[in-house]
């Protein structure tokens, strides 16, 4: 069983404010071609995006919304499920629906490193939540990326990054033991790995990565406060030092609403200023 290094961040606070409904029956348009559940979804989403329903707050109960909007509870339930699937709320059985979107946190603009220094320049507080750290044997997939034999033991670290107390990435790091042995485990809980690797004598000079869109479930979805099956941006990255040695393999899952990947593509065959 994985030990939990978290400080209770994932727990639902009993002190949350239970918001009263700010929606009314007149907010719905019976002549609108959009079905009622979609109109309710749009209304709730708008209030979440503008901060009326703040991050980590509890939405009104389905029964409350149904009465005040003059619709059935099934209609409200469908709208809530749509919000969860879109990553705006997280639903907990017996505890209600919690807003998981923060309008205070702008999307992180990423490059190949998305360094912590870059995030600090944005002026937002960045936190690292250490979820798991252990020595584990690797499967064929990880072994291939690191250029080692399957079942070789490596250091496995699982962390979640937060901006303004809102999770935006879930990261799994696989580090060869000859590199990890030079890193202080205590520092993994608060320092970015690019700094730790440099301090261990393996400064990262290149990276090879693959970017894909996929869905998440289980512990990853819960850590990112997303619904089961929600879409994320997944980046698989191999970091190398000056000797071309693979010093770490990383799988990072980013919330689609809080991460943007930017690149510039140039046509080298077109010469500037040519006729």
SVG drawing of the C-alpha trace seen along z (x, -y; Angstrom):
<svg xmlns="http://www.w3.org/2000/svg" viewBox="-41 -41 70 49">
<polyline fill="none" stroke="black" stroke-width="0.4" points="0.0,0.0 1.4,-3.4 2.3,-5.7 0.6,-9.1 2.9,-12.1 0.1,-14.5 -0.9,-16.9 -4.6,-16.4 -4.9,-18.5 -7.1,-15.9 -9.6,-15.8 -12.9,-17.6 -13.0,-20.4 -16.1,-20.3 -15.8,-24.1 -16.7,-24.9 -19.4,-27.3 -22.5,-25.8 -23.5,-28.3 -27.2,-29.2 -28.6,-29.0 -28.2,-32.1 -30.3,-30.7 -33.9,-31.2 -36.5,-29.7 -36.5,-32.9 -32.8,-32.1 -34.0,-29.2 -35.5,-29.8 -38.2,-27.3 -37.9,-28.6 -34.1,-27.9 -33.2,-24.9 -30.7,-23.8 -32.2,-21.2 -32.8,-22.3 -29.9,-20.3 -27.5,-22.0 -28.8,-25.5 -28.3,-24.7 -24.8,-23.4 -24.0,-26.7 -25.4,-28.8 -23.4,-26.9 -20.3,-26.8 -20.5,-30.6 -20.8,-31.2 -17.8,-28.9 -15.6,-30.5 -16.4,-34.0 -15.7,-33.0 -19.3,-33.4 -19.0,-29.7 -15.4,-29.7 -12.8,-27.0 -13.3,-24.3 -16.8,-25.6 -19.8,-23.4 -22.6,-23.8 -26.2,-23.9 -27.8,-20.5 -29.6,-19.0 -32.9,-19.3 -32.4,-23.0 -31.5,-23.7 -34.4,-21.7 -37.0,-23.6 -35.6,-27.0 -35.2,-26.4 -38.6,-24.6 -37.1,-21.5 -36.8,-17.8 -33.9,-16.6 -32.9,-14.3 -32.4,-17.3 -30.2,-19.0 -28.3,-15.7 -27.4,-15.5 -26.1,-19.1 -24.0,-18.3 -22.6,-15.2 -21.7,-17.3 -19.8,-19.7 -17.9,-16.9 -17.0,-15.4 -15.7,-18.8 -13.5,-19.1 -15.4,-22.0 -16.6,-20.1 -15.9,-16.9 -18.8,-14.9 -18.6,-13.0 -21.2,-10.5 -23.0,-11.7 -20.9,-14.9 -22.1,-16.9 -20.6,-18.6 -17.4,-20.6 -16.0,-23.2 -12.7,-22.0 -12.0,-24.9 -10.2,-28.0 -10.7,-31.2 -7.7,-32.8 -5.3,-30.4 -4.4,-31.2 -3.3,-28.3 0.4,-27.5 2.2,-28.2 4.6,-25.3 7.8,-24.7 10.0,-21.6 11.0,-22.2 8.2,-24.3 10.6,-25.1 9.6,-26.3 11.4,-29.5 9.1,-30.2 6.1,-29.6 7.5,-32.0 7.9,-34.7 4.1,-34.5 3.8,-35.7 1.8,-32.8 2.6,-30.5 3.6,-27.1 3.5,-24.1 4.7,-20.5 2.7,-17.8 4.6,-14.6 2.3,-11.6 4.6,-8.6 8.4,-7.8 9.9,-4.3 12.3,-2.0 10.4,0.1 11.3,2.5 10.4,1.0 8.3,2.6 9.4,2.9 7.9,-0.5 9.9,-2.5 13.0,-0.3 13.0,-1.1 12.8,-4.9 15.7,-4.8 17.8,-2.3 18.0,0.2 16.9,3.8 13.3,4.6 12.8,5.3 15.8,3.0 15.1,1.1 14.7,-2.7 13.4,-5.5 9.8,-6.2 8.3,-9.5 4.7,-10.6 3.9,-14.3 1.1,-16.8 1.8,-20.4 -0.6,-23.2 -1.0,-26.8 -3.0,-29.1 -4.0,-25.9 -5.5,-24.4 -4.0,-21.2 -2.8,-21.4 -0.4,-18.5 0.2,-14.9 3.8,-13.8 5.4,-10.4 9.3,-10.4 11.5,-7.3 15.1,-8.0 18.0,-5.4 19.4,-4.6 23.0,-5.7 21.5,-9.2 18.8,-9.1 21.4,-8.1 22.9,-11.6 19.6,-13.3 18.3,-14.1 14.9,-12.5 13.7,-15.3 14.2,-17.9 12.0,-16.0 9.0,-17.3 9.6,-20.9 12.2,-21.3 11.8,-20.8 13.7,-17.8 15.7,-19.9 17.4,-21.6 17.8,-18.3 19.4,-16.6 21.8,-19.5 22.8,-19.3 23.5,-15.6 25.9,-16.3 23.5,-15.5 22.3,-18.9 19.6,-18.4 20.8,-19.6 18.2,-17.9 14.8,-16.3 12.9,-14.0 9.1,-14.0 5.8,-12.8 2.6,-14.7 -0.8,-13.1 -4.4,-13.7 -6.0,-10.9 -8.5,-10.3 -7.6,-9.7 -9.3,-7.7 -8.7,-6.5 -6.0,-8.1 -4.8,-10.5 -8.3,-11.8 -8.8,-12.3 -5.5,-14.1 -6.4,-16.5 -9.9,-16.9 -11.3,-15.6 -14.2,-13.3 -13.5,-9.7 -12.6,-9.7 -11.9,-13.4 -9.4,-14.6 -5.9,-15.6 -2.7,-16.5 -0.1,-13.8 3.6,-14.5 6.1,-11.6 9.6,-13.0 13.1,-11.6 15.7,-13.9 19.4,-13.6 22.6,-15.1 25.7,-16.2 26.8,-12.6 23.5,-11.8 22.7,-9.5 18.9,-9.2 18.8,-10.6 15.0,-10.5 11.8,-9.4 8.7,-11.4 5.0,-10.9 3.1,-14.2 -0.7,-14.6 -1.9,-18.2 -5.4,-19.5 -6.6,-20.6 -8.1,-23.8 -4.9,-24.9 -2.2,-24.1 -1.4,-25.3 1.5,-24.0 3.1,-26.7 5.5,-26.2 6.7,-28.1 7.1,-26.3 9.4,-27.8 9.9,-26.8 13.7,-26.7 13.5,-26.4 12.0,-29.9 14.9,-32.4 14.1,-35.7 14.2,-38.6 14.6,-36.4 12.7,-37.2"/>
</svg>
